[in-house]
């Protein structure tokens, strides 16, 4: 549990407070740098909700600063940079898990 908190809060955050120093910005991943075309529609989101990381199945705090992958016309956002290579290696596995979670969430709401 602590590892998940540490990973999502430190690695996916835009700023990191270093002891005895001022704020230091975290480096951006290659997917976040440079000019980009208009992004495809958000995957794994309901209207006015945050996207869900298909690997950790947690909400992505700030999609604007998050790593992402495009797969079959949909954009998937990640809670931390470490999730992107896992997803890229086997996207269908993680998409199935994400869809199952979405079905459970929809069923719980009704």
Secondary structure, DSSP 8 states (H G I E B T S, - for coil): -HHHHHIIIIISSSEEE-TTS-EEE----GGGSS-------BSS--TTS--B-TTT--B-S-GGGS-EEEETTEEEE-SSHHHHHHHHH-HHHHHHHHHHHHHHHHHHH-
